[in-house]
Structures are given as structure tokens and as C-alpha cells.
Amino acid sequence: MAPSVLHQYQISLLSSLLILLLILISSPQLILSKPQKPPPKALILQVSKHPSTLQYITRLKQRSPLVPLQLVVDLNGDFLWVGCDNYTSSTFRVVRCHTPLCNSLVLSFDNGCGSCDTKKGPRCNPNSCISYPLNPFLSDPYPNYSELSQDVLSLQTTDGSNPGRYVSVRRFPFTCASDYITQNLTGSGIAGLGRSPVGMPLQLSSAFGFAKKFAICLPSSSSNGVIFFGDGPYVMLPRNDISKSLIYTPLLINPLRRTFMNPNGEASNEYFIGVKSIKINDKVVTLNTTLLAIDKSGNGGTKITTTVPYTVMHAEIYKAFTEAFVKAAVDMKLERVAGVAPFGVCFSSKGVGSTRVGPAVPTIDLVLQSEKVVWKIFGANSMVRVKEGVLCLGVVDGGVGRRFDTHEYYDTMATIVIGGHQLEDNLLQFNLGASKLGFSSSLLFRQTTCSNFNFTTKA
């Protein structure tokens, strides 16, 4: 090769190498990229029970820099909301009205636009998306005018057996509310798990792409239970995957929830199931079964909640149910004693045997879509030890024509509201994609409890 040609070839080769080097330098990820961590398949929160208020409490982190928050769990709450009077965060942003996120929340009667412009900041922004947080523990629970906002939210991942790393959502929707409506809460707000488009389950599913499912396992003691977002496994010690043995029933939608703000009604974000009959010690309770269904006015049906400590029944159902329970208890030689408020049916604990699933009392069956689909309630969930020597049936008379759980905010009423005590040490999976509930009945039968999730992080 002639020297001049060789020289030109060398220059061309050198130029090509320089161009390649510049490309590599300007795109270091081509040679220095780290393997991307896969998105989480599930997230967890710890949940505990406050000994005096009987509220279920969870803790998570929000804002920039991250601030730990203690929130009360509301299974039917429309969204996450916190008191914002002293809110500080570099990543806070308000959601504007007429945006897709706002439109998913707006009630049919309202245009969803706020007009506060006195002092720009959390809870006061022009053209903001109106939101109405509800505190079900207030004696006057009417929702307070607030704004839908967004900020960083941080939760822990899980493989179903142990906690993993923390992950964050940069713009997680929540409602920024007045501290006034946090009264009577054992926390600074509400963790709403309802099926609202801006509720925590659907928002976390959307953010990370996992299944539209979540599960709650409420503790019966001072130890922590667990809330899972995403699909199973849901493993309790000793290596007991509860997700493999759930029984399923449809989640029903009450199509006509009326509120004082929206008397025309809207579809409910609450969780209803279809109880067809009730049995006590395998004997059907004779009652007016039309009360068990949701009628055309939105009344009736069986709702599950975490904001009422004990199951509440319409007076007519309560009378038939308690009469049948007392008869079965007397047949088992239990001695009835005077009621202790708020309970009307109580027994002496003397002579009451002890079983793996609690006091030896009549078994309650909630019969669902067929005789083969039954939610069994044993003594640990049916009875409450109110004082030395006295056990009471943990079911309350709800009267007629009034709301059991959030006072007078809603005009429509369920006729059975299954309360927290009856949910403890039961795992409930809410499949929002398929609109069905998976339930375990008492975990005590499986020699485990909701406090047996291993919260030790793997190394």
C-alpha cells in the first residue's frame, strides 16, 4: 500500500475510533449501565389496633424529605387524605380541575373546580380539584371542602414472605385537608382502601403495574397485622401461604349511594357481599331475607368495614339472629347473664370451654352465593370478653332506618355491617379487577394469625 494511501487509511480509522469513543462517552449507560431492578409485584404496610379507640392504624412515608405518617385504615375510604395545616414539601403539587385525574374523582353534581386564592399553598389554590375527605369517627362527619393534591409516597416491597426495599411513587394523589377533621383519629389522616379510581389500591396498581388486588389481615392483639397491595403469596409463619386456600365470593356494587351532597346518588366505592342466609350451629336463622339484598333505593345488603369495631345489624335481623344464638347457646349449657353495653347478649364464661378458634360457643355461618360458600365465624371472632367472667356476643343492634358506621352523611344504609372484630385473624383479598372477595375464615384453624407475617427484612 502506498504511503499516502496508508496515511489516509490510518486517519480514517482514527476518526472512526474517535467518533465511537465520543458516542460511548456521551452515552455511558451503554457501557456502565447497572441492571434495572424489576418493578415490585407487591407492597406491604404494617397495621396495628389501638387499644382504646379500636381503630386500625398503619404507617407510611410521604413528602420530600420523607415524613413518617400514622393513618387510620378505612377499608371503604375513597382516597388517602391527611391534615395539611402545617404541610411542607418540596415536591407538593395541586391537581388542577378538568384534568383526567380530577375528572375520575368529581361527583356528578359538582364541577370540581376550587376558587381559593387568598394564600397560595396546600389547601388553597385557584383552579384546583375539589375533594371531600370524610372522617367516619366524627360525631358530625360531613366532609370538608379540600383539594386533591399529589406528592411522593414511599412504601416497602415484599415477596409475600418478607419485606424488601422501599419504592416511591413521585406523584401519588391524596387529599390535603384541614387538621380540624382529624379530630378523634389516632393519626393525621385516613388511608382509604375503597375502589375509587384515586383510592390507594388502584393507584398503586397503576403506578407499579401489578394486579388490581389487595389483602388485609387485621391483628387481634397488640402485635402488627399486615396489608398487602398486589397478588399473593401471602405467607404467615410457619410458611403458611394463605392465598392458596381462599374461598371466593362476588364483590357487589351498590349502584345507588346517596349523600346529602348528591341526593341523586352514585355508585358506591364500598365493599358489599351477598349474604343469602345465616346459620347458627348448622340451623338456618328464620328472618326476612329481603333485608339481606340491596334494594332499588340503595338500602340493604352486607357491607364490610374497618371503621366499626363490631358487627351491626338492622333491628329485625338482630332480633332473629340473637334469639337463635341464645337458643343454641342454652342447648350447649351456656348461662346467660345481663347485657353489657353496647352488647345485648352476654354469658357467664364459667363452664365455657376453650378451643383452637376461641371460646366454645355456637358457630355462625354466613351463607353466600351457595350452600358450599360459607364464611364461618367462631368464638374468637364472635365473642368479646368485656370483664372478668363475662363474654358477650360481639354484635350490636343497629335499630331501623339509620346509618351504622358514618352517622348521617349517607342516606342509604346497609342492613348488616361486618365490623373489625369479626375480621381479625381472617385474611381478606379484594380482587378489584374481577370484583370478587377471597376470604380465609379464621386463621387460628391453620395454627397461625395475622400477626405472624415475618416483618424481618431479608439481607
N, C-alpha and C positions, 0 to 999 in steps of 0.2 A: 504494500500500500504506500503511495507517495506520501512524503512528509506532510504536505499541505492538507491532503485528504484526511490523513490520520489526525492532524491537529483539529480539523473541523469536527471529526467524529468524537474526539475527546471532549471538545467544548460542548457539543450537543448532548453527550452522555452526562456531563457535569451539570448542564442546565436541567436536564430531566430529573436528576437526583435532587437538585436544589428545590425544584417545584414540588417533588414528592415530600421532601423534608418539611417544606412550608405548610403543605396540606396536613401533615401529621401534627405539626406544632399547633396549627390553628384548630385542630380537632383532636385534642388529647384523649377524648373518650374512645377514639379508635384503637389506642394502644394502652390506655391506662384505665379503661372503664372497669368498675367493680361489678360483680354480679348483682343484678337488681333483686332485692328481697321480694318474694311473691306477696301479693296482697293477702290480707288475713281472711281466713274462712269463717272466723267467728270472733266476737269480742265478749268481755265479761265485766260485770260490776258486782261488787260485794253488796249485800243487803242485810240490814240488821233490824231488830224490833225494839222500839223504845219502850222501856218497862212501864212508864206511867201513861203516856199518850196512846200507846199501842199502834203508833204509826210505823210504817216500814220505811227505812232510811237507806239511801245509797250515797256514795261519794264519787265525784269525778272532778276533772280539772278543765278549766276554761280560761280564755283570755290570753293576752300577751303583756307581760310574762304570765305564765300559767298560775292560776289561783285555785286552790282546792275548795270545792263547794260541797256542802251537805244538803241533800234534797230529799223531799218526801216522795215516795213512789206512788203514783196514781195510775193504776192499770188502764183506766179509761180516759186519762187526761189527753187533751188534743195535741199538746206540744210541751217542750221544755220551756219553763219560764223561771226567771229569777228576779229578786228585788234589785233595782238599779239605782237607788238614790245616791250611792257613792261609787258608782261603777267607773273604773278606769282601765283602759286597754288601748294599746296602740293599733290593734287590728279590728276594733269595733267598726261596724258599718250598719247603716239602716237599710232596710228593704223598701224600695220605692213602690208606690201604688201602681197598679196596672201592669206590673211585671208578672211573668209566669208564676213565680213563687207566691206572690201575693194573691194572684187570681185563684190559686189552688186552695187558699185559706178563706177567702172572702165569702161571707154568708150572702144568700140571695137578696136580702133586704138592704144591703149596705154597699156603698160604692168603694169602700176600702181605703179611702184617702184621708189622711190626717192633715190638720192645718196648724199644728203648734209651731210657732216661730218666735216665741218670747226669748228663749235662750237655747241656742242650738247645742245638742249633745244627746246622750242617751235619754230616751223618753220624750224628747221634744225636737222634732224635725219637720220641716214643711214637706208636703207630698209624700209622707211616709205611709206604710201599710198598717192599717189599723188591726189590732189584735185584742182579744178579750180573754185574759187569763182568769181562771176560776180556782178559788181556794175552797174545797169542799168542807173544810174544817171551821169555817167562819159561821157564826150564827146568822149573819147576813151575807150569803155567799155570792151576791150578784157580781158579775165580772166587772173589772175595772178597765177603763179605756187605756190602752197601751200600744206599743209599737212593735211590729215584727222586725227583728234585727238579725245580724249574723256575727259570729266570732269564732275563734279557734276552740275546738273541743278535743280533748285528749282522753282516750280510753286504752285499756290493756287488751291485747290479743290473747287468744287461747287455742290450744289444740284439742280442747274438750276435757283434758285431764289436769292441766296446769296452766297458770298464767304465762304469757310470753312478753314480748316487747310492747312498749307504748306506741300508739299511732295517733295521728291527729287529722282532723278534718278542718281545713282552713276557714271555710265559711259555713259553719253549721247554724241553721236557723233556730232562733229562740225568741221568746217574748221578753222584752225589757219592761218590767212592771214597777209600780210604786211599792216601796217597802211596807206601806200600810197593809197591803193584802197578804203579807207574810205572817200576820198575826195567827197564833195558835198552831203554827207549823214548827216542827222540830228540825228546822233547816231554813235556808234562804230562798226556797222556791220549790217547784214541783218538777219531777221527772215524769213527763207524760208519755205513756206507752200505748195510747189509743191508736186506732187505724187511720187517723188523719194523715193526709199527704205530707204534713210538716211534723208529724209525730216522730219520736226517736227511732222506732223500728224501721219504718220505710225510708227515712233519711239516711240512716246508717247503711242499710242495704244498698241504697242508690250510690252512696259515696264509695263503698268498697266492692260492690258487685257480688256480694254473697246472697244467699237465699233470703227470701222475704219471710223469715221466721224469727221468732224469739221465744225464750222459755223463762219462766220464773220458778224458783224453788225457795219458798219463804221459810225462815227458821222458826222453830217453836221455842227456842232457848235464847240465851244471851249471845250465843255464837253466831257467826255470819252464815247466811244463806247466799244464793248466787242468782244472778240474772245473766242469761246468755243471749247474745244477738247473733243470729245465724243458725245453721243446722247443727245437728249432733256430730260426734258423740257428746253426751253429757254424762261424764264419768264421776261417780261418787265412790269414795273409799268403802270397802276394799275392791277396787277395779270393777265397779258395777255400772255398766253403761245403760242408763235408764232409757235412752232413746230407742233401744231395740225392742222394748216391750210395752210401748204406749198403746192405749186404746183410743180410737178416733171417733169424733162426732162432729157434725157440721157446726160452724160458727154462723149464727143467724144475724141478719141485719134488721134492726128496727127501722122501717122505712120512713117513719114519721116522728122524729123527736121534735117536740115543740118547746120553745123557750119564750120567756117574756119579751125577748128582743125580736124573736122570729116566730110569731104566732101561727104562721102558715106551715111551719115545720120543715125539717130537713132530715136526710138520712143520718142515723146515729153512728158515731165512731166507737161506740161502746161494744162490749163483748157479751153476746147472748148465746145461750144454748137451748136446745129444745127438750125440756123435761116432759115426758109423756105421762109418767105416773111416779108415785113414791111408794116404796115398800119398807116395812119395818119387820125384821126377822122373817123375811120372805112373804109377808102378808101385805096385800095391796091396801093402801090407805084410801078409804072412801071419801072422795072430795069432788068438788065442782071442777072438772078438768078443763072447762073453757077458760078458767082463770090462768091456766098454765101457758096458753098461747098468746101471742101478740095480736091484739085486735086491730081493726081498721083505723082506730084513733091513736095507735101507738102505745096503748096501755097493755100491761100483762107481760108474760114471758119471764124467763130466768136469766138474770144478769150476774156476771162475776165481777167482784170489785176488791180492791185492796184498801179502800178508804172507809170501810165499815168493819169494825172488829169482829162482829158475829153475824151469822145469817139472820136476815129479817124476812118475815113472811106476811103477806096480806092476812088480815084477821081471820077470814073464813078458812084459808088454808092452814093457818097456825092452829086453829081450834081442832080441826080434824086430825092434823099431824100430831099434836101433843096428846090428844086423847088416845090415839093408837099407840104412841110411845109409852105412855103411862101404863096402859093395859099390858103391853109386852114386858115392861119392867117389873110390874107386880107379879106377873107369871114367873119371872126369874127371881122372885123373893126379894126385890129391892124395896126399901122402906122410903116412902115419900115423906118429905118434910116441907116446911114453909118456904115459899119462893124468896129469893134474894135479888133485889133489883140489879140489873134490868131483866132478870130471868124469872119466868113464872113457874117453871117446873124444876124442882130440886129433890135430891135424895140424900139420905144418910150414906156416907161412904163405908160405914161398918158393914162388913159382910160382902162388900163388892170386891170380887176377885180382880187380879191383875193379869193382863195378857201382853203378848208382844206388841199389840196395837192399842194398848191403853186399857182403861177400866173395862171390866166385863159387863157391858150394857147391851141393849138391843142394837143390832146393826141396821143402819139406814141405807137404802138403795135408791139412788136417783136413776130411774129407768129412762134411757134416752131414745134414740130412734128405733130401737127394737129391744126385745127381752134379753138379747145377748150383749147389749151395750149398756153397761151399768157402772155408775160411779159409786163405789162403796165408801161409806163413812163409818169408821169405827170409833171406839171410845176416846182415843186420843184427840180426835177432831170434833166429836160431838159433845163432849163433856168439859166443863170448866170447874176447876177446884176454887171455889170462892172464899172458903175459910176452912179452918180445921173441922174435919168431919162432915163437910157438905160438898156434894158435887151437883152442879146444875147443868141442865141441857142448854147448850150454847146457841139457842135460837130465840129470837125476840119477836114479840107481837108488833107488827107494823101498822096495825089499825086498818082503816079503809079510806081510800081517796087521798093519800098524802105520799109524798116522796120520802124514801127511807134514807137516802145517802147524801144528797146535796140540798136538803131542805126544800125551798120553794123556787129554786132557779128554773127547774124543768117542770113543765106542765104534764108531761107523760110519766107514767110510773110502771116499773116492773113489779110483778106480784111476788117474786122471790128474788132476793139479792143474796148471793152466796158471799159471805164475809171472810175476812182474813184468817180467822181461827180455823175455819174448815179447809183452808188452802194449805196450811202449814204442813211441811214434810210430805207434800204432794208435788210432783213436777208437772207443770202445765206448759205445753208447747203450743204457741199460737202461729199457725201457718196462714199468713195473710195472702199469699199467692193462691192457695187452694181454698181459703176460707174454711178451715177446719181446726179443731182443737184436739191435741193429743194429751191424754191425762194418764197418770200412773196409778191413781188411788194411793193409799198410804205406803210410803217407802219403808215404814217400820216392818212391814211384812218381808222386805228384802234385806233386813238387818242393816239398814243404812238410814240416813236422814239428810235433810237439805243442808245441814252444817258439815257434811262430810266431803265437800269439794276440797281438793288439796290446793290451797292458795300459795303453796311454796313454788317460787319461780325456778324453772329448770336452769341449771348452769349453762 
